[in-house]
Amino acid sequence: MRMSSLVSGLRSYRRDNFPWVVLGMAGGFWLVGLLIQFWRLESLTATYDQALFLQELWSTARGHFFESSLSSELSAAVANQDALPSIDYLHLGQHANVLTVLAAPLVALVGRWALPLIQVGLLALAGLVLWRMASARLSRPLAIRLTASYYFSGTVIGPLVENFHDLCWLPLLGFLVVDGLLKQGWRQVMACSFLMLLVREDAGLTLFSLGLWASLRRPGARAIGLMVMAMSLVYVAVMTGWIQPQFDSSLSDRFLQEKFGHLLQGRTGGTFTVLWTMVTHPLRLLAALVSPPGTTLAFLLAPALPLAFIPFVSLDVALMVAVPLFIALVSQGMSALSVTLRYVLALVPGLFMGAMLWWQAHSGFWSHLWFRRFWTGCLALGLVLTLASNPHRTFSALVPDSFSPLVHVSPVAMLQRSATARHAVGLVPDNASVAADTPLLPLLAEREVALRFPKNIEYYNRQDQIESVQWVLAFPGYYRSLMPLFRQETSRWRSINKALQELIDEGRYGVVSCADGLVVLRNGVESSSDARRCLDALLALEPG
């Protein structure tokens, strides 16, 4: 009797709180997301950031918190001043991703598969939280439609299918912060706000906007909202202005320059320098906000499309996304206005929470059949555009990278490349230092020393002495099919071949394996005759 009552209770909870259609969307999102991420790892589509975070969490699990030689290669000293990377460099100097580092035990348990589990799981769970919040305020069909808009949105799918990133926490924690503000539950707000700040330092910008919204739009939560704003400001100021510079100057010397160099125009400094420049140069700031106009307009339209453009008429949305949207618009670079890159997750809490509140105040609008059809069309169009854009080349097995000229690597060819790579990686001992070009790094990142070839083959050890890596893996054959379309791939192919030739000519490394366009070198050994002939033939190939 008790068992039947328990089963009946579980069914009732599931039916009343998570309808089958919602569970189906969440489960499908989770399953498809995992399959895509596993395919990225198997097909060598995952690249540098995947390897960087894997190495950072692997090192943390072994007691070396935040350490990553791959992160060191992105530091200002290495990237801008040609210094050598360090084995004990702390990624904390670039991003204070404390919350992600806490997942290190999972990496110790399941290795590289931990990262997809974290990223996909968090984004799927955020959709269920959205449903719970929406179902308490909206009719069931409308709440289901809003949840569907989340799971089919390009601003969620894009970050889902890219390399692992530490911003995957933002939708879940952002929704929970707003939930606490709506319920005036200060404990939930403070706990989730604290966790949100631990995502990384710039998560404070999103949190500040949520506090701004509460202080202006929720009279009962005004005090909590002001507290959240103050908490965000203090954390960002202390972390970027004092704590992070103690470890590295990359935040001011490289990352802020890359994002806001067009505003700074040669000036150096940290967060406060950027803010002061914005205040004292309003015309420069205005020009940055609207440039380039076409890309800016597309960036504004794309996140609103799955929500049938409701964000454009919602004051709540405007306040909740104010600061992260402002930062995105004034930033420069290819990533600043990308609607499928991880940075767009900073907008997700405000977009969907604000849309939910708009529908709560205008629920009668849902009764119009024409609008429901329009919303369905927007959802379908947004999904088609997202998939057709092939974000992060995740769907290259199905969608050609180009139709004219035709550039397409079949799934079979991708798996053959993967088999070649795994055979080569199997030659390298687990504790050996290695330099490898980008597609191979996620397979080799679970070690103390992993560097990107041909950028570096030397590094500083823990005694600040220069050492050369023991192994070098290069895969020039990986790039040949992409060279007719991507000039960057042609440049990378040339630089890899040049570096390989120099290493062989210097006699520092010998070829121990060469097959199917992939070369394995080892420090201090002689090349076998067959492997050397294979390498010579590979280097003699012309691009195209």
C-alpha positions in Angstrom: 0.0 0.0 0.0 2.8 2.4 0.9 4.7 1.5 -2.3 1.6 2.2 -4.4 1.1 5.5 -2.6 4.7 6.5 -3.2 4.5 5.7 -6.9 1.2 7.6 -7.2 2.8 10.5 -5.4 5.7 10.6 -7.8 3.5 10.4 -10.8 1.4 13.3 -9.4 4.5 15.4 -8.8 5.7 14.7 -12.3 2.4 15.4 -13.9 1.7 18.5 -11.9 5.2 20.0 -11.9 6.9 18.7 -15.0 4.5 17.6 -17.8 5.8 15.0 -20.2 6.3 17.5 -22.9 8.6 19.5 -20.6 10.5 16.4 -19.5 10.7 15.4 -23.1 12.2 18.7 -24.2 14.7 18.7 -21.3 15.6 15.1 -21.8 16.0 15.5 -25.5 18.1 18.6 -25.1 20.3 16.8 -22.6 20.7 13.6 -24.7 21.2 15.4 -28.0 23.6 17.9 -26.3 25.7 15.0 -24.8 25.8 13.1 -28.1 26.9 16.3 -29.9 29.6 17.0 -27.3 30.8 13.4 -27.4 30.9 13.6 -31.2 33.0 16.8 -31.0 35.5 14.9 -28.8 35.6 11.9 -31.0 35.8 13.7 -34.3 38.6 16.2 -33.2 36.1 19.1 -33.5 36.8 20.2 -29.9 39.7 22.6 -29.7 41.8 24.8 -27.5 39.4 25.9 -24.7 38.3 22.3 -24.2 41.9 21.3 -23.6 42.6 24.3 -21.4 39.7 23.7 -19.0 40.4 20.0 -18.9 44.0 20.6 -17.9 43.0 23.2 -15.3 40.5 20.9 -13.6 42.9 17.9 -14.0 45.7 19.9 -12.2 43.3 21.1 -9.5 42.2 17.5 -8.8 45.9 16.8 -8.1 46.3 19.7 -5.7 47.7 22.3 -8.1 44.7 24.7 -8.1 44.0 26.7 -11.3 47.3 25.6 -12.9 47.5 25.3 -16.7 50.3 25.6 -19.1 47.8 26.0 -21.9 46.3 29.0 -20.1 49.9 30.4 -19.7 50.1 30.5 -23.5 47.2 33.0 -23.5 48.8 35.3 -21.0 50.0 38.7 -22.1 53.6 37.8 -21.4 53.5 34.9 -23.8 51.0 36.2 -26.4 52.3 39.7 -26.6 55.9 39.6 -25.4 57.1 36.2 -26.7 57.9 34.9 -23.2 57.8 31.2 -22.6 54.8 29.5 -21.0 55.1 28.2 -17.4 54.0 24.9 -16.0 52.7 26.5 -12.8 50.8 29.4 -14.3 47.5 30.1 -12.6 44.5 30.6 -14.8 43.1 32.7 -12.0 45.0 35.7 -13.4 42.8 35.6 -16.4 39.4 34.4 -15.1 38.4 33.7 -11.5 36.4 30.6 -12.3 36.2 29.3 -8.8 32.9 27.5 -9.3 34.1 25.5 -12.3 37.2 24.5 -10.5 35.1 22.9 -7.8 34.1 20.3 -10.4 37.6 19.0 -10.5 36.7 15.7 -8.6 34.4 14.8 -11.5 37.3 15.2 -13.9 39.4 12.9 -11.7 36.6 10.4 -11.8 35.6 10.3 -15.5 38.3 12.3 -17.2 37.5 14.4 -20.3 33.9 13.2 -20.4 33.2 15.3 -17.3 33.2 18.6 -19.2 30.3 17.7 -21.5 28.4 16.3 -18.5 28.8 19.6 -16.6 28.0 21.9 -19.5 25.0 20.1 -21.0 23.6 19.2 -17.6 23.6 22.8 -16.3 22.0 24.2 -19.4 19.3 21.5 -19.4 18.6 22.0 -15.7 18.2 25.7 -16.2 15.3 25.0 -18.6 13.5 23.0 -15.9 13.9 25.9 -13.4 12.5 28.2 -16.0 9.5 25.9 -16.4 8.9 25.8 -12.6 9.0 29.6 -12.4 6.8 30.1 -15.5 4.2 27.5 -14.6 3.6 29.3 -11.3 2.8 32.6 -13.1 1.5 31.6 -16.5 -1.0 29.3 -18.0 0.4 25.8 -18.7 0.4 26.2 -22.6 2.1 29.5 -22.3 4.7 28.3 -19.8 5.4 25.3 -22.1 5.9 27.6 -25.0 8.3 29.8 -23.0 10.3 26.7 -22.0 10.4 25.6 -25.6 11.8 29.0 -26.6 14.6 28.4 -24.2 15.5 24.9 -25.4 15.3 25.9 -29.1 17.0 29.3 -28.8 20.2 29.9 -30.6 21.5 31.8 -27.6 21.4 28.5 -25.7 22.1 26.0 -28.5 25.2 27.9 -29.6 26.9 27.8 -26.2 25.7 24.2 -25.7 27.6 22.8 -28.7 30.9 24.7 -28.4 34.0 24.0 -26.4 33.6 23.8 -22.7 33.3 27.2 -21.0 32.8 28.4 -17.4 29.8 30.6 -18.3 27.5 27.5 -18.5 26.4 28.3 -14.9 24.8 31.6 -15.7 21.3 30.7 -16.9 20.7 28.4 -13.9 22.0 30.7 -11.3 20.5 33.8 -12.9 17.1 32.2 -12.9 17.4 31.2 -9.3 18.5 34.8 -8.3 15.4 36.2 -10.0 13.3 33.5 -8.4 14.6 34.6 -5.0 14.0 38.3 -5.8 10.4 37.6 -6.9 9.7 35.6 -3.7 11.7 38.1 -1.6 13.7 35.3 -0.2 17.0 36.9 0.8 18.7 33.7 1.7 18.2 32.2 -1.8 19.2 35.5 -3.4 22.4 35.9 -1.4 23.4 32.2 -1.8 22.8 32.2 -5.6 24.4 35.6 -6.0 27.5 34.5 -4.2 27.7 31.4 -6.4 27.1 33.5 -9.5 30.0 35.7 -8.6 32.2 32.6 -8.3 31.4 31.7 -12.0 34.0 34.3 -13.0 34.5 38.0 -12.4 32.5 39.3 -15.3 29.4 37.3 -14.1 29.1 40.3 -11.7 27.9 42.4 -14.7 24.9 40.1 -15.2 24.2 40.0 -11.5 24.4 43.8 -11.2 21.6 44.1 -13.9 19.4 41.7 -12.0 19.8 43.8 -8.9 19.1 46.9 -10.8 15.9 45.4 -12.1 14.8 44.4 -8.6 15.6 47.9 -7.1 13.6 49.7 -9.8 10.8 47.2 -10.6 10.1 45.2 -7.4 9.4 47.6 -4.5 9.3 44.7 -2.0 12.7 43.6 -3.1 14.3 47.0 -3.4 16.6 46.6 -0.5 17.8 43.2 -1.6 18.3 44.5 -5.1 20.5 47.3 -3.9 22.4 44.8 -1.8 23.0 42.6 -4.9 24.2 45.6 -6.9 26.6 46.6 -4.2 27.8 43.1 -3.8 28.5 42.8 -7.5 30.3 46.2 -7.7 32.5 45.4 -4.8 33.4 41.9 -6.0 34.2 43.0 -9.6 36.3 45.9 -8.3 38.2 43.9 -5.8 38.7 40.9 -8.0 39.8 42.7 -11.2 41.5 45.6 -9.5 43.4 43.9 -6.8 43.2 40.0 -6.5 43.7 39.0 -10.2 46.6 41.5 -10.8 48.5 39.7 -7.9 48.7 36.6 -10.2 49.0 38.1 -13.7 48.6 41.3 -15.6 46.9 39.7 -18.5 43.5 41.1 -17.7 44.6 44.7 -18.2 47.5 44.1 -20.6 45.7 41.8 -23.0 42.0 41.0 -22.5 40.7 44.5 -21.8 42.9 45.8 -24.6 41.4 43.2 -27.0 37.9 44.1 -26.0 38.1 47.9 -25.4 41.3 48.9 -27.2 39.3 51.0 -29.7 38.1 53.1 -26.7 41.4 53.2 -24.8 43.4 54.1 -27.9 46.8 53.2 -26.5 46.1 53.8 -22.8 46.8 50.9 -20.5 45.0 50.1 -17.2 42.4 47.9 -15.6 38.6 48.0 -15.2 38.5 51.6 -13.8 40.5 52.9 -16.7 38.0 51.5 -19.1 35.1 52.9 -17.2 36.7 56.4 -17.0 37.4 56.4 -20.7 33.8 55.6 -21.4 32.6 58.5 -19.2 35.1 61.0 -20.6 34.7 60.1 -24.3 31.0 59.8 -24.9 31.2 60.3 -28.7 33.7 57.5 -28.9 31.4 55.3 -26.8 28.4 56.1 -28.9 30.2 55.2 -32.1 31.2 51.9 -30.5 27.7 51.1 -29.5 26.3 51.2 -33.1 29.3 49.9 -35.0 29.2 47.9 -37.2 25.5 48.7 -37.7 24.5 45.5 -39.6 26.2 43.2 -37.1 24.8 45.2 -34.2 21.2 44.9 -35.5 21.6 41.2 -36.1 22.9 40.8 -32.6 19.9 42.5 -31.2 17.4 40.6 -33.3 18.7 37.1 -33.0 18.3 36.6 -29.2 14.7 38.1 -29.3 13.6 35.9 -32.3 12.8 32.7 -30.3 10.7 34.9 -28.0 8.7 36.4 -30.8 10.5 39.8 -30.2 8.7 40.3 -26.9 12.1 41.5 -25.3 11.8 44.7 -27.4 8.6 45.7 -25.6 9.6 44.6 -22.1 11.1 47.1 -19.6 12.0 44.2 -17.4 14.1 42.6 -20.1 15.8 46.0 -20.8 16.8 46.4 -17.2 17.9 42.7 -16.7 20.2 42.7 -19.7 21.3 46.3 -19.5 24.9 45.9 -18.4 25.9 42.7 -20.2 24.2 44.0 -23.4 26.0 47.3 -23.1 29.4 45.6 -22.7 28.7 43.4 -25.7 27.8 46.3 -27.9 30.8 48.4 -27.0 33.3 45.6 -27.3 35.3 44.9 -30.4 36.5 41.7 -32.0 34.9 38.7 -33.8 33.5 37.3 -30.6 31.9 40.4 -29.2 28.6 40.3 -31.3 28.4 36.5 -32.0 25.0 35.3 -31.1 26.1 31.6 -30.7 29.2 32.2 -28.6 29.3 31.5 -24.9 29.3 35.2 -23.9 25.7 35.5 -25.0 24.7 33.4 -22.0 25.0 36.6 -19.9 21.8 37.8 -21.6 19.8 34.6 -21.1 18.6 35.2 -17.5 17.3 38.6 -18.4 15.8 37.6 -21.7 13.7 34.8 -20.4 12.9 36.1 -16.9 11.8 39.4 -18.4 9.7 37.7 -21.1 8.0 35.6 -18.4 7.1 38.8 -16.4 5.8 40.5 -19.6 3.5 37.5 -20.3 2.3 37.5 -16.7 1.2 41.1 -17.2 -0.2 40.5 -20.7 -1.5 37.0 -20.5 -4.6 37.9 -22.6 -2.4 38.3 -25.7 -1.8 34.5 -25.7 -5.4 34.0 -26.8 -4.7 35.5 -30.3 -4.2 32.6 -32.7 -2.3 34.7 -35.1 0.3 35.5 -32.5 0.7 31.9 -31.4 1.3 31.0 -35.1 3.8 33.9 -35.4 5.7 32.7 -32.3 5.8 29.1 -33.7 7.3 30.6 -37.0 9.8 32.6 -35.1 10.9 29.5 -33.1 11.2 27.4 -36.3 13.1 30.1 -38.2 15.5 30.7 -35.3 16.3 27.0 -35.0 16.8 26.6 -38.7 19.1 29.7 -38.8 21.1 28.4 -35.9 21.6 24.9 -37.3 22.4 26.3 -40.8 25.0 28.6 -39.5 26.9 25.5 -38.2 28.0 27.1 -35.0 31.6 26.2 -34.0 31.6 23.9 -37.0 29.9 21.4 -34.8 27.6 20.1 -37.6 30.2 20.0 -40.3 29.6 16.2 -40.7 26.1 17.1 -42.0 26.4 20.7 -43.1 29.2 21.5 -45.6 31.6 24.3 -44.5 31.1 25.7 -47.9 29.1 25.0 -51.0 31.2 27.0 -53.4 33.8 25.8 -53.4 32.5 22.6 -51.9 34.3 21.9 -48.6 32.9 18.9 -46.7 34.6 16.3 -44.5 32.3 13.2 -44.3 31.6 11.5 -40.9 33.6 8.5 -42.1 36.6 10.7 -42.9 36.3 12.4 -39.5 36.3 9.0 -37.7 39.3 7.9 -39.8 41.2 11.1 -38.7 40.2 10.4 -35.1 41.6 6.8 -35.3 44.8 8.2 -36.7 45.0 10.7 -33.9 44.3 8.1 -31.2 47.0 5.8 -32.5 49.5 8.6 -32.4 48.4 9.8 -28.9 48.8 6.2 -27.7 52.6 6.5 -28.4 53.0 9.3 -25.8 53.4 8.3 -22.1 50.8 9.7 -19.8 53.3 11.8 -17.8 55.4 13.0 -20.7 55.5 16.7 -21.7 54.0 17.3 -25.1 53.4 20.0 -27.7 50.6 19.4 -30.2 48.6 21.3 -32.7 45.1 22.4 -31.7 42.8 19.5 -32.7 45.0 17.0 -30.8 45.2 19.0 -27.5 41.9 17.8 -25.9 43.3 14.2 -26.2 46.5 15.2 -24.5 45.5 17.8 -21.9 45.5 15.5 -18.8 49.1 16.1 -18.0 51.3 18.8 -16.4 52.8 20.1 -19.6 50.8 20.5 -22.8 51.6 23.2 -25.2 50.2 24.4 -28.6 52.5 23.5 -31.5 54.0 25.3 -33.4 53.7 28.2 -31.0 55.8 26.7 -28.3 58.0 23.7 -27.6 59.8 25.1 -24.6 58.5 26.1 -21.2 59.6 27.1 -17.6 59.4 24.2 -15.2 58.7 24.5 -11.5 62.3 25.6 -10.8 62.0 28.4 -13.4 64.4 26.5 -15.7 63.8 26.2 -19.4 62.9 22.7 -20.7 61.9 21.4 -24.1 58.9 19.1 -24.4 59.7 15.4 -24.9 57.1 14.8 -27.6 55.7 16.8 -30.5 52.5 15.8 -32.4 51.5 17.6 -35.5 48.6 16.9 -37.9 49.1 18.9 -41.1 46.9 16.5 -42.9 44.0 17.6 -40.8 43.9 21.0 -42.4 44.3 20.1 -46.1 40.6 19.6 -46.8 39.8 23.0 -45.2 42.5 25.0 -46.9 40.4 26.0 -50.1 38.0 27.8 -47.8 39.9 29.0 -44.7 43.0 31.2 -45.1 43.7 30.7 -41.4 43.9 26.9 -42.0 46.4 27.4 -44.9 48.5 29.7 -42.6 48.4 27.1 -39.8 49.4 24.3 -42.2 52.4 26.3 -43.5 53.5 27.2 -40.0 53.3 23.6 -38.8 55.3 22.3 -41.8 57.9 25.0 -41.4 58.3 24.2 -37.7 58.5 20.5 -38.4 61.3 21.1 -40.9 63.2 23.3 -38.5 63.1 20.7 -35.7 64.3 18.0 -38.0 67.1 20.1 -39.5 68.3 21.1 -36.0 68.5 17.4 -35.1 66.7 18.0 -31.7 63.8 15.6 -32.5 63.5 12.5 -34.5 60.4 11.1 -36.3 59.0 8.1 -34.6 55.7 7.9 -36.5 54.3 9.4 -39.7 51.0 8.1 -41.1 47.9 9.6 -42.7 49.1 13.2 -42.4 50.0 13.0 -38.7 53.6 13.2 -37.4 55.0 12.2 -34.0 58.5 13.5 -33.0 60.5 12.6 -29.9 63.2 14.6 -28.3 66.7 13.0 -28.5 66.0 10.1 -30.9 67.0 9.3 -34.5 64.4 9.2 -37.2 63.5 5.9 -38.7 64.1 5.8 -42.4 60.5 5.0 -43.3 59.2 7.7 -41.0 61.6 10.3 -42.4 60.6 9.5 -46.0 57.0 9.8 -45.0 57.7 13.2 -43.4 59.7 14.4 -46.4 56.8 13.5 -48.7 54.3 15.3 -46.4 56.4 18.4 -46.3 56.7 18.4 -50.1 53.0 18.7 -50.6 51.7 21.9 -51.9 48.6 23.6 -50.4 45.3 23.2 -52.2 
